[in-house]
């Protein structure tokens, strides 16, 4: 038999390692169950007689050559090609002369899964799965070049299992999906335009900015610095803050700082100077000024109120404090 060239030869060391796994998972609106997933060598002139499957069976030729016979035609295949038999395709396979052939096989059952989608499933993923399966059903059994490079994903799955590192199961699942996706695209003359999910960029930028402020309120933060982080102008950022949050950039920074100040006053006994330093205010005096302007009382008075009431949040309920 012909010696299999690298890199796939390693898959013969533990030929059934992927077949031993119970691989089943949901993808979009389908339930996938892997029946065979391996590299199989066939000696020259080895014949697999006419048969059919109710599932999808992918044949990727990693080495050698052969002949595929369908009910009404015959087709030669060679290294770097693949063909799909099933569901329901009657076929016969003959390994070629001069060393036989080596075949990467993915035999997989794909069934619609009815009922509501699982929580968290993205509509675009369901659409991709549906488009893929529909394309596979149109693919036909004629051998064609693996021009979208599905074959390397067999090796990726094998190596993930052989290494046994954390994340191997996710890698194997993604390998199976990649083989399906790349096989479905192989017969297309051109890649179709794909509708991609788009963000509401104003909302997305507002979320990024506000999260950055909440993470970094204790240090100096400037409008220009944050605008550059999200690749907009300072003026555009101010407009986003007003439209999305009804506040200016500086007002939002101050609000975040004062929220932390109020929590510290209620929970800790540290000095006002220390609280000011820990929350991004220039000094205790400046914090005193901002706090009194915003709440109508000093930080010290707020601390007294917070400890005299059953819960410091009651100050908010009485309307004396509004963040």
QUISULHU-V693157 format. One record per pair of residues at least 4 apart in sequence whose C-alpha atoms are under 6 Angstrom apart, sorted by the first residue. I is the first residue (numbers start at 0). J is the second residue. If there is no record, write none. Layout:
BEGIN
i = <I | I>
j = <J | J>
END
This chain:
BEGIN
i = <0 | 0 | 0 | 1 | 3 | 10 | 17 | 18 | 18 | 22 | 22 | 23 | 23 | 24 | 24 | 25 | 25 | 25 | 27 | 27 | 27 | 28 | 28 | 28 | 29 | 29 | 29 | 30 | 30 | 30 | 31 | 31 | 32 | 32 | 33 | 34 | 34 | 35 | 35 | 36 | 36 | 37 | 37 | 38 | 38 | 39 | 39 | 40 | 41 | 41 | 42 | 43 | 43 | 43 | 43 | 43 | 44 | 44 | 44 | 45 | 45 | 46 | 46 | 47 | 47 | 48 | 49 | 49 | 50 | 50 | 51 | 51 | 51 | 52 | 52 | 52 | 53 | 53 | 54 | 54 | 54 | 54 | 55 | 55 | 55 | 55 | 56 | 56 | 56 | 56 | 56 | 57 | 57 | 57 | 58 | 58 | 58 | 58 | 59 | 59 | 59 | 60 | 60 | 60 | 60 | 60 | 61 | 61 | 61 | 62 | 62 | 62 | 63 | 63 | 63 | 63 | 64 | 64 | 64 | 64 | 65 | 65 | 65 | 65 | 65 | 66 | 66 | 66 | 66 | 66 | 67 | 67 | 67 | 67 | 68 | 68 | 68 | 68 | 69 | 79 | 80 | 80 | 80 | 81 | 81 | 82 | 82 | 82 | 83 | 84 | 84 | 94 | 94 | 95 | 131 | 131 | 134 | 135 | 147 | 147 | 149 | 149 | 152 | 156 | 156 | 158 | 159 | 160 | 173 | 177 | 178 | 200 | 212 | 217 | 217 | 217 | 218 | 223 | 226 | 226 | 226 | 239 | 240 | 240 | 240 | 241 | 241 | 241 | 256 | 263 | 264 | 265 | 265 | 271 | 272 | 275 | 275 | 275 | 276 | 286 | 290 | 291 | 291 | 291 | 294 | 305 | 314 | 314 | 315>
j = <42 | 98 | 99 | 98 | 8 | 14 | 36 | 35 | 36 | 32 | 33 | 31 | 32 | 30 | 31 | 29 | 30 | 31 | 124 | 125 | 128 | 111 | 112 | 125 | 110 | 111 | 112 | 109 | 110 | 112 | 108 | 109 | 107 | 108 | 107 | 106 | 107 | 105 | 106 | 104 | 105 | 103 | 104 | 102 | 103 | 101 | 102 | 101 | 99 | 100 | 99 | 94 | 95 | 96 | 98 | 99 | 93 | 94 | 95 | 93 | 94 | 92 | 93 | 91 | 92 | 91 | 90 | 91 | 89 | 90 | 87 | 88 | 89 | 85 | 86 | 87 | 86 | 87 | 85 | 86 | 107 | 108 | 85 | 86 | 106 | 107 | 83 | 84 | 85 | 105 | 106 | 83 | 104 | 105 | 81 | 82 | 103 | 104 | 81 | 102 | 103 | 78 | 79 | 80 | 81 | 102 | 78 | 101 | 102 | 78 | 100 | 101 | 77 | 78 | 99 | 100 | 76 | 77 | 95 | 100 | 75 | 76 | 93 | 94 | 95 | 74 | 75 | 76 | 92 | 93 | 73 | 74 | 91 | 92 | 72 | 73 | 90 | 91 | 90 | 145 | 143 | 144 | 145 | 142 | 143 | 140 | 141 | 142 | 140 | 88 | 140 | 99 | 100 | 99 | 180 | 183 | 183 | 183 | 181 | 185 | 178 | 181 | 174 | 171 | 174 | 162 | 167 | 167 | 177 | 181 | 182 | 204 | 216 | 277 | 278 | 279 | 279 | 233 | 231 | 232 | 233 | 243 | 244 | 246 | 247 | 245 | 246 | 247 | 278 | 267 | 302 | 302 | 305 | 283 | 283 | 280 | 282 | 283 | 280 | 290 | 294 | 295 | 296 | 297 | 320 | 311 | 319 | 320 | 320>
END
